[in-house]
Amino acid sequence: MTFLTGNLNLVILAIMGTTGGLLSLKTGIPAAPLAGSLMTAGLLSMSGYIQPAQWPTGTRTILEICIGTVIGTSLTRKALLELRDLWQPALLITLTLVTTGVIIGIWCSRLLGIDPIISLLGAAPGGISGMSLVATEFGVGAAVAALHAIRLITVLIILPVIVKVVLNKI
C-alpha cells in the first residue's frame, strides 16, 4: 500500500465514520454517534471495497487519551457522593457482571470454538469504546468491537421496553 493510498483510505473511512455517527444522532439511542460511526466505518472496512486504514503513529494513543478524558469528566462530585449510598449495589453488580462475563466468555469459547481472548473480552461488561481499546492491545479489536456493538445496540433497543413494562407493573 502506498503512502497516498493509505492516507486516502484513512480519509475516506474517517469521513464515512463521521457521516454514520452524525446520521445516527437522529435515532435517539444513547451512544448513537459511537455506534453509528463504528458500524459505518466497520462495514466499509470489512466490505473489501477499501483497505483498512493505517493510523499514523501515536494517533491511537491520542484517541485513547481523549476517550479517557471524556469518560473521566463524566465522573462528578455528585456521582462520588451518591456512591456513599450505592457502594454495596455497585460492588454486587460489578462482581456479578464480571463473574458472569468470565463464565459466558469461557463457555462461548469452548462451545463455539472461538478465540478465548475474543470471547472473554466480548463478554466483558465494559463499554464498547473501552473494551475495544483493550482488545486492540491483544490484536482482536475489530472482533470485540463487533460483539460489543451488537450487544450495545440490542440493549439500547430492548432494555427501554423492558423498563417501561416493569415500571407499568409496579
C-alpha positions as CSV (number, residue, x, y, z in Angstrom):
1,M,0.0,0.0,0.0
2,T,1.4,3.4,-1.0
3,F,1.5,6.4,1.3
4,L,-1.1,8.1,-0.8
5,T,-3.4,5.1,-0.9
6,G,-3.1,4.5,2.9
7,N,-3.9,8.2,3.7
8,L,-6.8,8.2,1.2
9,N,-8.3,5.1,2.8
10,L,-8.0,6.8,6.2
11,V,-9.6,10.0,5.0
12,I,-12.5,8.1,3.3
13,L,-13.1,5.9,6.4
14,A,-12.9,9.0,8.7
15,I,-15.4,10.9,6.5
16,M,-17.8,7.9,6.3
17,G,-17.5,7.1,10.1
18,T,-18.2,10.8,10.8
19,T,-21.2,10.7,8.5
20,G,-22.5,7.5,10.1
21,G,-22.0,8.9,13.6
22,L,-23.9,12.2,12.7
23,L,-26.7,10.4,10.9
24,S,-27.2,8.0,13.9
25,L,-28.0,11.0,16.1
26,K,-31.4,11.0,14.5
27,T,-32.1,7.6,16.1
28,G,-32.2,9.0,19.6
29,I,-30.5,6.0,21.1
30,P,-27.7,6.6,23.7
31,A,-24.2,6.5,22.4
32,A,-25.6,6.8,18.9
33,P,-22.6,8.6,17.4
34,L,-20.2,6.0,18.7
35,A,-22.4,3.1,17.4
36,G,-23.1,4.8,14.1
37,S,-19.5,5.7,13.3
38,L,-18.4,2.2,14.4
39,M,-20.9,0.4,12.2
40,T,-20.3,2.7,9.2
41,A,-16.5,2.6,9.2
42,G,-16.5,-1.0,10.2
43,L,-18.9,-2.2,7.5
44,L,-16.9,-0.2,4.9
45,S,-13.6,-1.5,6.1
46,M,-15.0,-5.1,6.1
47,S,-16.6,-4.8,2.7
48,G,-13.3,-5.2,0.9
49,Y,-14.0,-2.1,-1.3
50,I,-11.4,-0.2,0.7
51,Q,-8.3,-1.3,2.5
52,P,-8.4,-1.0,6.3
53,A,-6.9,2.3,7.4
54,Q,-3.4,2.5,8.9
55,W,-3.4,5.2,11.5
56,P,-0.3,7.4,11.9
57,T,2.0,6.5,14.8
58,G,0.7,8.0,18.0
59,T,-2.8,8.6,16.8
60,R,-4.3,5.7,18.8
61,T,-2.6,6.9,22.0
62,I,-4.0,10.4,21.4
63,L,-7.5,9.0,20.8
64,E,-7.3,6.8,23.9
65,I,-6.3,9.8,26.0
66,C,-9.3,11.7,24.5
67,I,-11.7,8.8,25.3
68,G,-10.3,8.5,28.8
69,T,-10.8,12.2,29.3
70,V,-14.4,12.1,28.1
71,I,-15.2,9.2,30.4
72,G,-13.2,10.8,33.3
73,T,-15.0,14.1,33.1
74,S,-18.4,12.3,33.5
75,L,-17.3,11.4,37.0
76,T,-18.6,14.3,39.1
77,R,-18.6,15.2,42.8
78,K,-22.3,14.3,42.8
79,A,-21.6,10.8,41.5
80,L,-19.0,10.4,44.2
81,L,-21.4,11.5,46.9
82,E,-24.0,9.1,45.5
83,L,-21.5,6.2,45.8
84,R,-21.8,6.5,49.6
85,D,-25.3,5.1,49.3
86,L,-24.6,2.9,46.2
87,W,-21.3,1.2,47.1
88,Q,-23.0,-2.1,48.0
89,P,-25.1,-2.4,44.9
90,A,-22.1,-1.2,42.8
91,L,-19.9,-3.9,44.3
92,L,-22.6,-6.6,43.9
93,I,-23.4,-5.6,40.3
94,T,-19.7,-5.4,39.4
95,L,-18.8,-8.8,40.9
96,T,-21.9,-10.4,39.3
97,L,-21.2,-8.9,35.8
98,V,-17.5,-9.7,35.8
99,T,-18.1,-13.3,37.0
100,T,-20.9,-13.8,34.6
101,G,-18.8,-12.3,31.7
102,V,-15.9,-14.7,32.5
103,I,-18.2,-17.7,32.7
104,I,-20.0,-16.8,29.4
105,G,-16.7,-15.9,27.7
106,I,-15.2,-19.3,28.6
107,W,-18.4,-21.1,27.7
108,C,-18.6,-19.4,24.3
109,S,-15.0,-20.1,23.6
110,R,-15.4,-23.8,24.4
111,L,-18.9,-24.3,22.9
112,L,-18.4,-22.2,19.8
113,G,-14.7,-22.7,19.3
114,I,-13.8,-19.0,19.1
115,D,-10.6,-17.5,20.4
116,P,-10.9,-17.2,24.2
117,I,-9.5,-13.7,24.1
118,I,-12.3,-12.6,21.8
119,S,-15.0,-14.3,23.8
120,L,-13.7,-13.1,27.2
121,L,-13.3,-9.5,26.1
122,G,-16.5,-9.7,24.1
123,A,-18.4,-10.9,27.1
124,A,-16.9,-8.4,29.5
125,P,-19.3,-5.8,30.9
126,G,-17.3,-2.8,29.9
127,G,-18.3,-0.1,27.4
128,I,-17.7,-0.5,23.7
129,S,-15.0,2.1,23.4
130,G,-13.0,1.0,26.5
131,M,-13.3,-2.7,25.7
132,S,-12.4,-2.1,22.0
133,L,-9.3,-0.3,23.1
134,V,-8.3,-3.1,25.4
135,A,-9.0,-5.7,22.7
136,T,-6.8,-3.8,20.3
137,E,-3.9,-4.3,22.6
138,F,-4.5,-8.0,22.2
139,G,-4.9,-7.8,18.5
140,V,-8.6,-8.6,18.4
141,G,-10.1,-5.1,18.5
142,A,-12.4,-5.5,15.5
143,A,-13.9,-8.7,16.6
144,V,-14.5,-7.5,20.2
145,A,-15.9,-4.1,18.9
146,A,-18.4,-6.1,16.7
147,L,-19.5,-8.2,19.6
148,H,-20.0,-5.1,21.8
149,A,-21.7,-3.2,19.0
150,I,-24.3,-6.0,18.7
151,R,-24.7,-6.1,22.5
152,L,-25.0,-2.3,22.8
153,I,-27.5,-1.9,20.0
154,T,-29.6,-4.8,21.3
155,V,-29.6,-3.5,24.9
156,L,-30.4,0.1,23.7
157,I,-33.4,-1.2,21.8
158,I,-34.7,-3.8,24.2
159,L,-33.9,-2.5,27.7
160,P,-36.1,0.7,27.5
161,V,-39.0,-1.5,26.5
162,I,-38.4,-3.8,29.5
163,V,-38.0,-0.8,31.8
164,K,-41.4,0.6,30.6
165,V,-43.1,-2.8,31.1
166,V,-41.6,-3.3,34.6
167,L,-42.5,0.3,35.6
168,N,-46.1,-0.2,34.4
169,K,-46.4,-3.4,36.5
170,I,-45.1,-1.9,39.7
